Structure formats: C-alpha cells, structure tokens
Amino acid sequence: HSQSCPEPVEQAIKEKGYFIQKMEGCP
C-alpha cells in the first residue's frame, strides 16, 4: 500500500495500524 499512500501516512499506519489506512482510504 506504500505506492497508494503518502509517506507520512505510511508511517502513521505503522504506528497506529489499519485504522489509519481506512481513514486515508487506502486499500
């Protein structure tokens, strides 16, 4: 999913998990 999301979002996913992915609308 790193291709679909900006890098700051990618880091947030690592810190907070799937919830951030859903918020950002990433697959």
Biopython code that builds the backbone (N, CA, C, O; Angstrom):
import numpy as np
from Bio.PDB.StructureBuilder import StructureBuilder

atoms = [
    (1, "HIS", "N", (0.817, -1.207, 0.000)),
    (1, "HIS", "CA", (0.000, 0.000, 0.000)),
    (1, "HIS", "C", (0.852, 1.258, 0.000)),
    (1, "HIS", "O", (0.322, 2.365, -0.094)),
    (2, "SER", "N", (2.150, 1.102, 0.103)),
    (2, "SER", "CA", (3.035, 2.269, 0.171)),
    (2, "SER", "C", (2.977, 3.084, -1.116)),
    (2, "SER", "O", (3.237, 4.287, -1.103)),
    (3, "GLN", "N", (2.637, 2.434, -2.227)),
    (3, "GLN", "CA", (2.532, 3.148, -3.501)),
    (3, "GLN", "C", (1.296, 4.041, -3.527)),
    (3, "GLN", "O", (1.290, 5.076, -4.194)),
    (4, "SER", "N", (0.240, 3.640, -2.795)),
    (4, "SER", "CA", (-1.017, 4.367, -2.820)),
    (4, "SER", "C", (-1.033, 5.501, -1.802)),
    (4, "SER", "O", (-1.760, 6.479, -1.978)),
    (5, "CYS", "N", (-0.241, 5.381, -0.741)),
    (5, "CYS", "CA", (-0.288, 6.327, 0.363)),
    (5, "CYS", "C", (0.962, 7.188, 0.396)),
    (5, "CYS", "O", (2.049, 6.729, 0.046)),
    (6, "PRO", "N", (0.807, 8.437, 0.817)),
    (6, "PRO", "CA", (1.972, 9.288, 1.055)),
    (6, "PRO", "C", (2.822, 8.722, 2.185)),
    (6, "PRO", "O", (2.331, 7.956, 3.014)),
    (7, "GLU", "N", (4.077, 9.093, 2.214)),
    (7, "GLU", "CA", (4.994, 8.524, 3.198)),
    (7, "GLU", "C", (4.597, 8.813, 4.653)),
    (7, "GLU", "O", (4.701, 7.914, 5.488)),
    (8, "PRO", "N", (4.146, 10.033, 4.992)),
    (8, "PRO", "CA", (3.707, 10.290, 6.375)),
    (8, "PRO", "C", (2.559, 9.380, 6.796)),
    (8, "PRO", "O", (2.497, 8.933, 7.941)),
    (9, "VAL", "N", (1.655, 9.112, 5.863)),
    (9, "VAL", "CA", (0.548, 8.198, 6.137)),
    (9, "VAL", "C", (1.078, 6.791, 6.363)),
    (9, "VAL", "O", (0.624, 6.078, 7.258)),
    (10, "GLU", "N", (2.042, 6.403, 5.543)),
    (10, "GLU", "CA", (2.660, 5.081, 5.679)),
    (10, "GLU", "C", (3.242, 4.903, 7.077)),
    (10, "GLU", "O", (3.102, 3.841, 7.683)),
    (11, "GLN", "N", (3.885, 5.931, 7.578)),
    (11, "GLN", "CA", (4.455, 5.845, 8.921)),
    (11, "GLN", "C", (3.355, 5.789, 9.980)),
    (11, "GLN", "O", (3.479, 5.075, 10.975)),
    (12, "ALA", "N", (2.292, 6.538, 9.762)),
    (12, "ALA", "CA", (1.170, 6.523, 10.700)),
    (12, "ALA", "C", (0.529, 5.141, 10.760)),
    (12, "ALA", "O", (0.107, 4.692, 11.826)),
    (13, "ILE", "N", (0.458, 4.472, 9.615)),
    (13, "ILE", "CA", (-0.062, 3.109, 9.564)),
    (13, "ILE", "C", (0.792, 2.195, 10.441)),
    (13, "ILE", "O", (0.268, 1.363, 11.182)),
    (14, "LYS", "N", (2.095, 2.358, 10.351)),
    (14, "LYS", "CA", (2.990, 1.517, 11.151)),
    (14, "LYS", "C", (2.806, 1.795, 12.637)),
    (14, "LYS", "O", (2.922, 0.886, 13.459)),
    (15, "GLU", "N", (2.518, 3.049, 12.985)),
    (15, "GLU", "CA", (2.382, 3.411, 14.391)),
    (15, "GLU", "C", (1.005, 3.059, 14.939)),
    (15, "GLU", "O", (0.894, 2.571, 16.064)),
    (16, "LYS", "N", (-0.040, 3.299, 14.160)),
    (16, "LYS", "CA", (-1.403, 3.184, 14.681)),
    (16, "LYS", "C", (-2.179, 2.032, 14.051)),
    (16, "LYS", "O", (-3.223, 1.629, 14.565)),
    (17, "GLY", "N", (-1.679, 1.511, 12.955)),
    (17, "GLY", "CA", (-2.297, 0.323, 12.380)),
    (17, "GLY", "C", (-3.329, 0.608, 11.301)),
    (17, "GLY", "O", (-3.358, 1.686, 10.707)),
    (18, "TYR", "N", (-4.181, -0.393, 11.061)),
    (18, "TYR", "CA", (-5.110, -0.396, 9.939)),
    (18, "TYR", "C", (-6.093, 0.759, 9.985)),
    (18, "TYR", "O", (-6.566, 1.208, 8.941)),
    (19, "PHE", "N", (-6.407, 1.246, 11.170)),
    (19, "PHE", "CA", (-7.358, 2.349, 11.323)),
    (19, "PHE", "C", (-6.976, 3.536, 10.450)),
    (19, "PHE", "O", (-7.835, 4.148, 9.816)),
    (20, "ILE", "N", (-5.690, 3.859, 10.418)),
    (20, "ILE", "CA", (-5.219, 4.981, 9.613)),
    (20, "ILE", "C", (-5.432, 4.696, 8.125)),
    (20, "ILE", "O", (-5.785, 5.596, 7.364)),
    (21, "GLN", "N", (-5.219, 3.457, 7.718)),
    (21, "GLN", "CA", (-5.445, 3.096, 6.315)),
    (21, "GLN", "C", (-6.890, 3.379, 5.925)),
    (21, "GLN", "O", (-7.149, 3.932, 4.856)),
    (22, "LYS", "N", (-7.826, 3.007, 6.781)),
    (22, "LYS", "CA", (-9.236, 3.233, 6.493)),
    (22, "LYS", "C", (-9.542, 4.726, 6.429)),
    (22, "LYS", "O", (-10.305, 5.169, 5.571)),
    (23, "MET", "N", (-8.953, 5.496, 7.330)),
    (23, "MET", "CA", (-9.180, 6.932, 7.358)),
    (23, "MET", "C", (-8.683, 7.591, 6.076)),
    (23, "MET", "O", (-9.321, 8.506, 5.553)),
    (24, "GLU", "N", (-7.551, 7.127, 5.576)),
    (24, "GLU", "CA", (-6.954, 7.708, 4.379)),
    (24, "GLU", "C", (-7.535, 7.113, 3.097)),
    (24, "GLU", "O", (-7.272, 7.609, 2.002)),
    (25, "GLY", "N", (-8.326, 6.044, 3.238)),
    (25, "GLY", "CA", (-8.946, 5.429, 2.078)),
    (25, "GLY", "C", (-8.002, 4.577, 1.253)),
    (25, "GLY", "O", (-8.225, 4.381, 0.059)),
    (26, "CYS", "N", (-6.952, 4.070, 1.876)),
    (26, "CYS", "CA", (-6.005, 3.227, 1.156)),
    (26, "CYS", "C", (-6.427, 1.764, 1.241)),
    (26, "CYS", "O", (-6.988, 1.340, 2.251)),
    (27, "PRO", "N", (-6.164, 0.998, 0.200)),
    (27, "PRO", "CA", (-6.523, -0.413, 0.182)),
    (27, "PRO", "C", (-5.710, -1.217, 1.198)),
    (27, "PRO", "O", (-5.890, -2.430, 1.312)),
]
sb = StructureBuilder()
sb.init_structure("model")
sb.init_model(0)
sb.init_chain("A")
sb.init_seg("    ")
for serial, (resi, resn, name, xyz) in enumerate(atoms, 1):
    if name == "N":
        sb.init_residue(resn, " ", resi, " ")
    sb.init_atom(name, np.array(xyz, "f"), 0.0, 1.0, " ", f" {name:<3s}", serial, name[0])
structure = sb.get_structure()
